[in-house]
Amino acid sequence: MYTFKGKQYPCCASLTMGMIGGKWKTVILFHLMEGELRYNELRKQMPTVTERTLSLQLKTLEQDGIIKRTVYTSKPPLKVEYSLTEFGETLIPVIQSITNWGIFAVEKYSE
């Protein structure tokens, strides 16, 4: 068993999928690999995700320490940006491998 941030996982793969698994977390991370984005910029990149789902996934990724949320309040309107943390940046090779495999699958096995 592996314990990470109070949660137990039966194996390392389970821990990784617990952190980045699901339909949207990896997509969010893919878009944040390029740099920080505002909420609406992420929404434009992911038009089929609901606002509620995006908000929940961002909150979970932030709680897990993978992304950071920066709020700028110096002048209206309120500005919020999301970016990868140093810990989140360690996932870039994983996300890039997933991306490369997707490209390979489409090019070689798509009909």
N, C-alpha and C positions, 0 to 999 in steps of 0.2 A: 504494500500500500504506500501511496505517496500523499503527503499532506501539503497543501499549498493554500495559504491565506485562510486557514481554518476549514477547508474542504478536503475531503479524502477522495483519492482516485485510485483505481485498481492497477493502473499502469501509466507510463509516461505518455502514450498515445491518447489515453483517455483525458489526461490533464490538458494536453495541447488542444484537443477537440473541445473540451469544456471551456477553454479560454477563447478560441476563435471559431468554433463550430457554429453550425446553423446557416441559414440562408443569407444573412446580411452582414455579419461581423467581418468576414473575409473581404467582402466587397467594400465596406467602409475602409478597412485597412489598406486595400489596394489603392483607393483614391487618395488616402492620406500619405502614401509613400512619396508622392510628388511634393508634398509640403502642406502647410496649414490651409484649412478651408473653413469658410463660414457655413452655418447650418444650411442656408438656402443654396449654397454652391453644391453641397453634398446632395441635397434633394434633387437638384437639376441633373446630377450625374446618375442618380438612382430613381428615375421617374415612377417606377412601379412599387416602391416601398411606401407604406403609409406613414404619416407623420408620427403617429403613436409608436409604431414599430421602430422607426429611426431613432426617436428620442430614447426609447427603452434600451436599444442596442448601444447607443452612445453612452448612456448612463452606466451600463454594465461594463463596457470597455474602460470607462474612466475609473470605476470602482476597482477594477482588476489592475489598474496602473498601466494600462497599455496605451491609452491616449490621455491627453490633458486638455482641459477646457479653460480657455483664457477669456475673461470678461474685461472689456475695455469700457470704462464708465466716465472717462475724462470729459467727453462731450456727447450730447445726444446726437443721433440715436444710439442706444446701447448696441455694442458690437461684441459678438461671441465668436471665437475661432477655436477649432479643434486641430490638434496635431499629435503626432506620435511622441511618446515619451522616449527616453533613452532605452528603457525596457522594451517598449513597443518596437523600436527600431531593430531590435534583435530578431524580430519576426520577418523582416524584409526578405531574407533569403527563402524563407518558407513560403511567403506569399508569392514571390517571384517564381518559385518552382511550381506552385499551383497554377499560376498564370501560364507558364511555359507548357505545362501538361495540357491545359485547356486549348491552347493554340495548336499543339501537336494533334490532339484528338479531332479537332475540327478539320485540320488539313489532311489527315491521313485516314480517318474513319467516318467522316461525315458523308452522307449521301446527298 
